Amino acid sequence: MSERTTSTTGAPTVSTETVEHVVRARLSSSLGGRRGIVEGALPTVGFTLAYVLTHELRTALILSVSLAVVLLVLRIVARQPVQFVVNSLVGIGVAALFASRSGRAEDVFLPGIIYNAVYAVVMTLSVVLRWPVVGLMIGSVTGDVTAWRNDPAIVRLCSKLTWILAAPCAIRVAVQYPLYLAGQVGWLGASKIALGWPLQVASLSLMAYLLARGHTPMQVPAASPEAVAAAEAAAEADHVDTDERVQNG
């Protein structure tokens, strides 16, 4: 939990929680751990192996979707979060729709290529416009989407981290799109796996290195004059629980 210092009026000023700590926590929760990574890769592995061995698009799609469904059922039976399996199942469903409509196995990988291209472009634009995506993550924690932009150190850090997040997406597109155009299904599957979690782990390791070196304080926006006045009024009305009323006011 973060701790905040307060002024005599009860207005929050600066949190002892650092930007680096917040980003590390958010990234950790978004990955789903080793199991989430494996669950995301298995359907792709199943599709690629099945198609390379049988050259039957329908068989490969059925196996891929079946693997995702089995993983989902296992999560439900174990009463564990299903977020990452559902994400994988949705991705496989969209990929299967693309391939089944065109009849081309390589189209299974087209949604992923499009997704990574859009992701890379959006992140790049966010940095160019000085609204890096990681900064918006910080804003969601402080409760003020724009306050972090007042601190040049936070903007620079968030820009670096956003570039690192965008890099794997750009690399995947650069490698996979030519393979897609050439119809190299086997190599597409291999590249999707190789450039999936290994590349992501490398990216996050670099981010962890940068985050471990820094201690950028989290700036929390001060309360508005109206909020301060309300807090003071509440404190005068009830001296028994002054601190709690001031913080909530």
N, C-alpha and C positions, 0 to 999 in steps of 0.2 A: 504494500500500500504506500502511496506517496504521502509525504508530510508537507504541510504548507505553513509558512509563517504568516502571521496576521498583524495588521497595523492596530493602533489603539481603537480604531473604529470597526475592527473586525474584517476589514477588506483583505482578501487574499492577495499576496504579492508574488513570492517565488516558492516553487516546490523544490524539496531536496532531491526529488527524483530527476534523473538526468534524461536527456533526449536519447542517449545511447541505450539506457535501460528500457525505456518504453519501446523503442524499435526492436530490440532483441526479444522482448516478451511477445510483441505482436507477430513477428516472423515465426517464432516457435509455435504459437497457436495456429498459425495458418498452414503449416506444413503437414500436421497430422502424424509426425513421428515416422519411424521406420515402417511401421505397418501401413500407414497411409500412402507412403511412397510405393511400397510393394503392390498394394491394392490398385494403385493407379496404373502400374506397369503391366500387370498380369494379363488383362484383356488384350493389350497390344501384342504381347508376346504370343498369346494364343492365336490371334488372327494371323500374324506373320508366319508362324510355323505351319499352321493349317493350310494357308494358301500356297506356301512354297512347296509343301509336300503333296498337295492334292490338286492345286490350280483350280479349285472350286470356290468361287466367290461366296456362294450361298452357305457352303459348309463352314468356311472361315468366319463368316459373319455370325452364324448360329453359335459356334464355339465361343467366340469373343463375347457375345451378349450373355451366353449361359454362364461364363466365368464371372462376369460382373454381377449377375443375379445371385449366384451362389455366395459370393463375398458379401452381398447385401444381406442375405438370409442369415449367414453366420453372425454378422454384426447384430441383427435383430434378436436372434436366439440368445446371444451373450449379453443382451441389453446394453450394448455399447453404442456410442455416437455413430451415426450412419452418414454424416455429412460428406466425407471424402469418397465413400463408395458410391453414394448417389451422384456426386459430381462426375465420377468415372463412368457411371452407367449412362448419364445424360450425354456425355461426350461420345461414348460408343454408339448410343442411339442416333445421334446426329450424323456421325460418320457412316453408320450403316444406311441411313436414309440417302446420303449423297451417293454412296456406291451402288445401292440397289436401283436408284433412279437412272444412273448412267450406265450401269453394267460394267464399270471399270474398277478393278480392285484398288488402283492407286488413289481413287477418289476417297477412300477411307481416310487418307491422310490429309486431304484438302482442308477440312475444317480446322485442323490443328495448325496448318500453315497460315491460314487466314487469321486465326486467333492470335498467333504469335506476331504476325505482321502488324495487326491493329494495335496490339499491346505495346510493341516497340515504338510505333509512331506516336501513340498517345503519351507514353512516358517521355519520349524525346521532346515533344511539344511542351509538356509540362515544365521541363527544365528550361527550355528556351524562353518560355513566357514567365519564368521565375515563380512558378507554382508547382514545384516538384511533388510528385505523388506521395512520397514519404513524408513531406511536410504536412499534407492533408491528414495523414495518419496521426501526426503529432497534434494537429488541431482538434481531431476528434477526441483526444485524451484530455486536453486542457479545457474543452468546452467552447473554445473560440477558434473558428476556422482560419481566421486571418492574423491573429496576434503574433504567431511565430514568425511572420514575414518581417516584423520590425527588428528582428535580431539577425544581422548579417552572418554570424557564425552558424546559426541554425539553418539558414537558407543554404549556405555553402555545404554543410554536412548533408542535408537532405538531397541536394542536387547530386552530390557524389554517390550517395546510396541509390538514388533513382537511376543513375547511369548504369550502375552495377546490376540492377534488376532488369534493365532494358537489354543489356548486352546478350544474355543467353537467348532471348527471343529473336534478336537480329541474327545471331549465329545460326539458329535453327532454320530460319527462312533462307539464309544464304546457302545452306547445305542441302536442305530438303526440296526446295522449289525446283532446282535443276533436275534432281532425281525424279520428281513428280512429272516434269515435262517429258522425261525419257521413259516413263512408265516402269521404273525400277522398283517394283513392290518389295522385293526382299531387302534391298538396300535402304528403302524408305523405312521399313520396320526396324532394321538394325540401327539406323541413324536416330530414329525416334527414341529408342531405348537408350542409346549411348549419349544422346544429347538431352535426355530427360533428367532424371534425378542426379546422375554424375555431374552434369554441367551446373545444375541447380545447387548442389552441395558445394561445388567449387566457388560459385558466385556468393553463396551465403558465408562461406569460410572467409572470403575476402572482406565481406561486410562485417563479420565478427571481428576480424583483425582491426579494421578501422574503428569499430565501436569500442573495442577493448582499450584503445589508446586514448579515446576522448572522454571528457566529462563535461559536456555542455549542459548547463542548468536549464531546467524546464521553466520557461516563463509563463506565469499564470496571470491572465488579465485581471486588473484591479476592478473592484466593484464600482458600479455607477453611483453618482451622487444620490439618486433616489434610493438605491439599495442600501447605501450607508445610512441615510436618514431613517429608513425603516428599521435597520438594525439597532440604531441608537434608541428609537422609540420603544422597541421590544425590550431592550435591556432595562430601561427605566421602569417599564411596566411590571417586570418580573425579575427580581434580583436573585431568586432562588436558582434559576438555570440560565444565568446571563450568557455564559460562553456558548452554549448550544444554540440559544436564540440568536445571538449575533452572527454565528456562522451560517445558520439557515436563512437569516434575513438578508 
